[in-house]
Structures are given as C-alpha cells and as structure tokens.
Amino acid sequence: MGNAIRYAGTGARVAVRVTDCPGGACGEGEVEDDGPGIAPEHREKVFSRFGWIARGGGPEGSGLAVVRALADRIGAAVTLHDASRGGPALLVGIVFPRPT
C-alpha cells in the first residue's frame, strides 16, 4: 500500500480490499489507486528488478518487483489491471494459496 500512495501521486485515493475466495480455498487482496496507472505494455516490465518506468515529474519505478518476488516465494499470484473506476488508474490483485 505504501507504494500505491507514493506512486499514485499527491491527492490520489488508495483502496485496499481483502476477501476470501469462493469456497474459502484461498484469499484475495487488491490495492487500487486513482493515480496515473501503468500502461499495459509496461506492466510486465515493472515486475523485473530494475524495471523502472519514467513518469513525467513524478517518482520513477513501482516497487512491484519485491511484491512479485515475495508472492512467488509463497505461491501467490500477482496481476495488474485497469482500475474499476476507469481512467489510467491501477488495480494490483494478489491471490494467496490456501494454507496446507
């Protein structure tokens, strides 16, 4: 969530949601902001360790490489989507596996 606040920009709103998957097989988390978003063609790049993207006048980068590395370590899946509000905003989804 800290990254969403940092990279969404001054005055942006950030929402965090956590839910159970249907049937309780896993858990889902979402962080959604109304900032500048990440263009679809750059979304895979931001998961690489040095995959910074230039932002005019704002901070560069995303911090999502660390999120992906941690998710991979525990078997979770991380996805990036356009935010449900529309516009350039971003939704980061994480699906956590059911504990064994």
C-alpha positions in Angstrom: 0.0 0.0 0.0 2.9 2.4 0.7 4.0 2.1 -2.9 0.5 2.8 -4.1 0.5 6.0 -2.1 3.9 7.0 -3.2 3.5 6.4 -6.9 -0.2 7.4 -7.3 0.7 11.0 -6.5 -0.5 13.8 -4.3 -4.2 13.8 -3.7 -4.7 10.3 -5.1 -7.0 7.8 -3.3 -5.9 4.3 -2.5 -8.3 1.5 -1.6 -7.3 -1.9 0.0 -9.6 -4.9 -0.1 -9.2 -8.4 1.3 -11.7 -11.2 0.7 -12.0 -14.9 0.8 -12.1 -16.8 -2.5 -15.3 -18.7 -3.2 -15.4 -21.8 -1.0 -12.6 -20.5 1.2 -9.9 -22.1 -1.0 -7.7 -19.1 -0.8 -7.6 -15.4 0.0 -7.6 -12.4 -2.4 -6.2 -8.9 -1.9 -6.4 -5.8 -4.0 -4.8 -2.4 -3.9 -6.5 0.1 -6.2 -5.5 3.7 -6.8 -6.6 6.5 -8.9 -3.2 7.7 -9.9 -1.5 7.6 -13.4 -1.6 3.8 -13.7 0.8 1.7 -15.7 0.3 1.3 -19.4 -0.5 -2.3 -20.4 2.7 -2.5 -22.5 4.8 -1.7 -19.4 3.1 -4.0 -16.8 5.4 -7.0 -17.1 8.4 -4.7 -17.1 7.6 -3.3 -13.6 8.0 -6.8 -12.1 11.7 -7.0 -13.1 14.2 -5.9 -10.5 15.3 -2.8 -12.4 12.1 -2.3 -14.4 11.6 1.4 -13.8 9.3 3.4 -16.0 9.7 7.1 -16.4 7.0 9.3 -15.1 6.9 13.0 -16.1 7.6 14.9 -12.9 6.7 12.0 -10.6 8.7 9.3 -8.9 10.0 6.5 -11.2 9.5 2.8 -10.6 6.9 0.9 -8.8 8.3 -1.4 -6.2 6.4 -4.3 -7.7 9.5 -6.5 -8.3 9.6 -7.0 -4.5 5.9 -7.8 -4.4 6.3 -10.4 -7.2 9.3 -12.0 -5.5 7.5 -12.4 -2.2 4.4 -13.7 -3.9 6.4 -16.2 -5.9 8.0 -17.4 -2.7 4.7 -18.3 -1.1 2.9 -19.4 -4.2 0.7 -16.4 -4.6 -0.2 -14.8 -8.0 0.1 -11.0 -8.6 -1.8 -9.4 -11.5 -2.1 -5.8 -12.8 -5.4 -4.5 -14.3 -7.0 -1.2 -15.1 -8.8 0.1 -12.0 -12.5 -0.5 -11.8 -13.1 3.3 -11.8 -11.7 3.5 -15.3 -9.1 6.0 -16.5 -5.4 5.4 -16.1 -5.7 4.1 -12.5 -4.3 0.7 -11.5 -5.5 -2.3 -9.6 -3.0 -4.7 -8.2 -4.5 -8.1 -7.4 -3.0 -10.8 -5.3 -4.4 -14.3 -4.9 -3.0 -16.2 -1.9 -3.0 -20.0 -1.9 -4.9 -21.9 0.7 -2.6 -22.9 3.6 -1.7 -26.5 3.7 
